[in-house]
Amino acid sequence: MIKYIIRRLVNYVIMLFVAISMTYFLASAFMDPRSNYMSRNPRPPEASIDRSLDLANINDKTPVLVRYFNWLKGIVTEWNWGLSPDQEPVAPAVASRISSSVQLVAISTVLSIIIGVSLGVYTAIRQYKWQDRALNAVSTLFLVTPAAVLGLLIVLGTIAINNATGTRIFYVTGLHSYEGGNIGLAILDFLQHIILPTIVLVCIGYVNYHLTQRTYLLDTMNADYVRTARAKGLTLNQAIRKHALRTSLIPTTTNIAFSIASIFTGAVITETVFAINGLGRYFVTTIQDNDINGAVCIAAFSGVCTLAGALLADILAAWLDPRIRLN
């Protein structure tokens, strides 16, 4: 097992290095930090622009390979991911926003998994009954509803509720507003902020787990080994619980493992609707501001999370299915 994990880690590190390097070259080719200065009025002198771009190592007059090796050297020797076009360090900006994204997405991801998998099992057992049709219809509705539309509807409904009651029950922007030292009030304030975006993310996120788990379980319920178990005297629920469910959870577990990346990289649309300064929203800002170093840093962090999820998926799949041999 240890040798397998080490071998996989080496492969993932090589893949990650290649992916990050390609991202750097693509970002350098398509982003134009110089335009940030050229569009100002009055326009700064050319020498001043070059000096600012040189400090951030994003001057298009410098060969891209020279910039790449300078950027790579800074990461390896100093863990310095560079500066934005406004001369702000990239690494602290990314680190400060990870916490917001984790607070926002972690809770909703856990709830989405629990609700989605539970509904998938429930509807598969009751295939074509009214419960199955009703819950599938609700999931399909959420599936085709854009996150931005659902978020705006919830915001408008919450504003109407707050106005009707004359009290601010829920907040529609940010994650925190209380600055005192009372722990109880701080928790209450956090809940007032987090409930609405969590509802949006859960409604959008549970659908995938519901529909896929239902499909996987229906496939395994008709497998030969499940029919054999029932022929030996097990009831349908016992056969599902002891045999079919375990096998059907393997692809779902893989999806869950890969969702780790989304926990840390944030939810772009939801963060924008609820004005949460998370990593997803910051990624959009880096693209708009031609921030090469910022965009590459976020892409690298996302890649690390994704590959960690891939390794976790391999381990969990082997744990669930003894037939999988890691060697």
N, C-alpha and C positions, 0 to 999 in steps of 0.2 A: 504493500500500500504506500509506504513512504517513497520507494523508488518511483512508483507511478506518479505520485503527486509532484515529486521533484522534476520528473521528465515533462510533465504537463506544464509546470511553472516555467521551465526553460523555454518551451515552445511558445507560451503565452507572452513571455517577456520579449522574445524576438518579434512576434507578431505586433506587439504594442509599440516597439521601437520603430518598426517600419511604418505603422499606421500614423504615428505622431509625426514622423519625418515627412510623410506625404502630405499630411495636413498642413504642416508648416510651409511647404513649397506651394501648395494650392492657395493658402491664405495670402502668401506673399505675392502670388501672381494676380489674384483677383481683388485684393484690397488696396486702396490708394490713400495711405495716411497723409500724403502731401496735400491732397484736396481739402483736408480739414483746415489747413492754414491758408490755402489759396482762396478759399471762399470767404475769408474774414474781410471786414471792411473797417479800417484800412488794412491792406494786405501787408504782412510783415516782410521785411527785406529777405531776399533769397538766402543770404548768408545765415540769417537768424533761423530760417526754416530748416536749412541743412543741419545747423548745429543742434536743433531740437530733435530732428529725426536721427541724427548720429547718436545722441545720448540714449535714445530708446532702441537703437540698433535696427531701425526700420527704414533707413534711407534708401530709396530706390536707385540712387546713383551708385551705391555700393553693390558689388556682385552678390547675388543671392547666396552663393556657396560660402562666401566670406561671412555674411550675416548669419547663416545657418550654424557654422562652426563656432562663431562667437556666442550665439544663443545656447548651443549645446554645451559649450565650455562653462558658461555661467550656471547652468543647471547642475552639471556634474560636480563642479568645484565649490559652488556657493549656494546651491539650491535657489538660484535667482532666476525667476521666470520672465524677467524683463520689465519694461515700463510701457505704459499706455502712451498714446500720442500726447496726452496732457501731462506726461512725466509722473504719473502715479504708479507705484509698484503694483504689479499684477497679483502676485501671490497673496498678500494680505487682503486684497479686495475679494478674491475668490474664497479665501478661508472664512472671512466674515459673513459670507452669504450661504455657506454650506449649512450652518446651524438653522437658518430660516427655512431652507428647503427640507431639511430633515424633519423639523417640527411640523411642517405642513404636510409632507407626503408620507411619512412613516406611519402615522395613525391611520390615514385613509387606506394605505396599502394593506395593513393588517386586517382592517375591517373588510376590505374588498375581497381578500383571500378567503376569510371565514364565511362571509355571506355568499360569495360566488360558488365556492366548492360545496357548501351545504345545500344551496338551491340546485346545483347540478345533480347531486345525488338524489335529492328529494324528487325532482321532476323526472329523472331517469326511471326511478322505481314506479312512478305513476305515469308512464308514457301514454300520451293521447287522452288522459283524463282531463277534467276541467282545470285542475290545479296546474297541470303541465302547460296547457294552452294559455291560461291566464298569465302565469309567470313568464312564459316565453314571449308573450305579447308585450309585457312591461319591459323586459330586457331588450327586445327589438326596438322599442320606442327610445330607450336611452342610447342604444347603439347608433341610431341615425340622428340623434340630437347633438349638435356641436357643443363642445364644452363652453364656448363663449356665450352661446345662446342660453344654455342652462344656467350659467353663472349670472348673467344679466337678469334672467327671470327671478332667480332667488334673491338677488340684490333688490330688485323692485318690490318683490313681495315683502322682504324684511323691512324696507323703508316704510311701506304702508302699515305694517304691524307696529313699528316703533311710533309712527305718527298717531295711530289709532289709540295706543295705550298711553301715549304721552311720556313714555319711558324708553330709554335706549336699552333694549333687551339684548340685541346683538349689534356688533360692529361690522361694517362692511369693508373696511380697509385696514391693512396692517395686521400684525400679530400681537402687539403689545401697546398699551397706552398708560398703564399704571406704573408709577415710578416710586411708590412708597416701599416700606419695609415689611408690611403685613403680608405673610405668606398666603393666608386665606384669600385676601383680596387679589393678590397677584395671580393665584390659580383661577379665581373667578373671572378676572380680566382676560386671561389667556383663553379660557373656554368660550367667552363671549366673542372672541376674535376667530377662533379656530373652527367653530362649529359649521359655519356657512361654507367656507372652502372645502372642508372635509366632506360635507354632503355632496358637493359637486363632484369631487374626485371619486368618492365611493360609487355614486350613481354611474359615472363613466367607466370606472375600473372593474366593478364586480361582474359586468356583463361578459367579458372575455372568459373569466373563470367559470361562470355559470354555464355558458353554452358549450365550451370545450369539455368541461368535466362531464356534462350530460352526454355528449357524443362519445367520449372515451368509455364511459361506463356502459352505455348501451352496446358498444362493440364487444366488450369483455363479458357482458352478461350472456351473450349467445355463444361464447367460446366452448369448445369441447370439454375442457376441464371443469367449467362451471356446471354444465349439464350432467357431467359424471358425478359431481358432488351432490347435486340434487337427486340423482338416481339412487345414491347411497342413503338417502333419507333426510338430507338437510333441507330446511325451508328456504324460500327465496331470499329472505332477509339474511339468514345465516350464510348462504352461499355467496351473497354479495359482500357481506362484511368480512368473511374469512378469505375469500379468493378474488372475486372480481374487483373489489374496491382497491385493494393494494396494487394490482397491476395497472388499473386505470389512473392511479395517482402519479405514475411515473412521468408522463408528458406534462401533467399539470405542475408537478414539482419542478420540472425544467423551466416552465414559464415563470414560476414563482422566483426561482433563483435568478433569472435574468431581470426580474423587476427590481433587484437591488440597485441597479444603476439609476433607475428613475427616482428612487428614494433620495439619492444624494444630488442628482442633477436637477431636480425640481420639475415643476409643471409650468411651462411657459405661459399658456393661456390663462390658467387659473391665477397665477401670480400677477399677471397683468390686470385681470378683471378686479381682483381684490387688493391691488396696489401693495403687494408683498415683495419686498426687495430680496428675492431669492436668487439662486444660481441660474435658473431657467430664464428669468427676466434679464439678468445680467448678460447672459450669452447673446440675447437679441441686441442688447445695447452695444456689445463689443462689435457686432457685425455692422450696426448702423454707424458706429464711430470709427470704422476702419482700424480697429484695435487688433492687430495681428497677434501680438503676444498674449493678449487676453483670450482671444478665441482659441488659440492653440492650447493654452493652459486648461481651459474648460474641456476641450476635446480630449486631452490627455487624462484628465481626472475621470471623465466619463468612460474612457477606454479601460482604465484600471478597474472601475466598478463593474463594467460589463464582463471583463475577463475573470474577475473574482466570482461573479455569478455563474460563469461557465464552469469553473472548477467546482464550485459548490453543487451545481446541477449534476456533474459527473458522479460526485461522491454520493449524493442523495439517491440517484437512480440505481447505483450499485447496491445501496443499502436496502432499497425497496424491492429489488428484483435479484435474488441470489443467482439467477442464470447469467447475469452480466459478470464477466470476468475481467478485472481491471488489467490483467496482464495480456 
